[in-house]
Amino acid sequence: MADDPEENEDEDGGEAKAKPKMGMLKLGLFIGLPAIILLLAGVAGFMMFAGGGDEPVLEAVLDEHGDPVLDDHGQPVMAAAGGHAEAEEEHEAQAYYFPLRDADGAEDPIITNIRSVDGRPVTVMLKITLESSNPDFGQVIDAHIDPIMDQFIMFLRELREDDLYGSAGMHRVRLELLRRVNLAIEPEYADAVLIQEFMIVD
């Protein structure tokens, strides 16, 4: 049985109509897709550069007496001053600094004798500040000043002069002083020990 000519004409006409539709779809994808990608990249770039803003303003960190806290090189410790939300986050992670004082409240350095390389006694002088995230940490220090000083003096007298030289030596000393102060005040604890002044006198 021969094919109906009308049916063949309908099939050929359907294919001819479908081809232009597919061509328009491909053309739309080739033009529209890159345009959308470029638009999204432009928006992302604008958001990245527009959200930058100025550099944060730095201000000196103050101790509980309102005096600037100094680092190991005698320079003020600086912190960023941000907006309200940033200020709340900074308050949560705020560091407070407490110079170690004697029982009379005087900020006197720790002075003790240690052994030199050749065995003769030499004098070492340290002025120490304790760092804590607890704003009331000064009261903890005052309540435990005698055991803290005992721990420090016992440790320092075990040292030799060459144990204190170099950045690695001072780092080990700071870690051991931190361990000992935390032993003296547990369950409270200090976050760090800062050596503000250090001197060896023959």
Disulfide bonds with the S-S distance in Angstrom:
none
